[in-house]
Amino acid sequence: MKRTALQRRRVWFQIGFFALFLLAPPLDIFRLDLELGHFILFGQDWTLGLEPFLGGTAGAGKAALNLLLRGLLPIVLVGGTLIWIAWRWGRLYCGWLCPHFSVVELINGLTRRASGKPSVWERRPLPELQSDGRLLRPRCWYWLPTVLAVLVFAFVWALSLLRWVEGDRALTVVTGRRLPVCGR
């Protein structure tokens, strides 16, 4: 069965957002730096601006305003935007953009080809005859790419999540040496 233009576009969006998910931390597009104690957004420190208050050079009103403008307002805007997108276009994020779902979808497809079941937790295989008339029989040799995909994506996912919170130190832990990073 050939994919439609919309399905091909969806795959490209999934690949692009997975790449963005992997590249956002090392390129400092967006990440949480636990050592610094704040977010990095487009290479700039994103703090709540409470340092003057903690140092005694600013009052409580300025600290409260910073909390509202730098903390609460961005959360409300992002949350409201996500809710509006979900209301307007349904599961756009889940089906087109979510890096986790694209990996799960790929692994489920491989598992389906290997076992006839969409996941290892299903009790019975799905019918071999597809809705479009194709016959899809399970083939044992598909277990090799399935297990390989699971292992590769598990490692990539773990390293990526470490990079989201540990930054460059995650590579130092994995490799044992300091690696050069873009822009530094």
Secondary structure as GFF3:
##gff-version 3
##sequence-region A 1 184
A	DSSP	alpha_helix	5	23	.	.	.	ID=ss1
A	DSSP	beta_strand	30	33	.	.	.	ID=ss2
A	DSSP	beta_strand	38	41	.	.	.	ID=ss3
A	DSSP	beta_strand	44	46	.	.	.	ID=ss4
A	DSSP	alpha_helix	51	54	.	.	.	ID=ss5
A	DSSP	alpha_helix	60	67	.	.	.	ID=ss6
A	DSSP	pi_helix	68	72	.	.	.	ID=ss7
A	DSSP	alpha_helix	73	89	.	.	.	ID=ss8
A	DSSP	alpha_helix	92	92	.	.	.	ID=ss9
A	DSSP	pi_helix	93	97	.	.	.	ID=ss10
A	DSSP	alpha_helix	99	115	.	.	.	ID=ss11
A	DSSP	three_ten_helix	140	142	.	.	.	ID=ss12
A	DSSP	alpha_helix	143	166	.	.	.	ID=ss13
A	DSSP	alpha_helix	169	175	.	.	.	ID=ss14
###
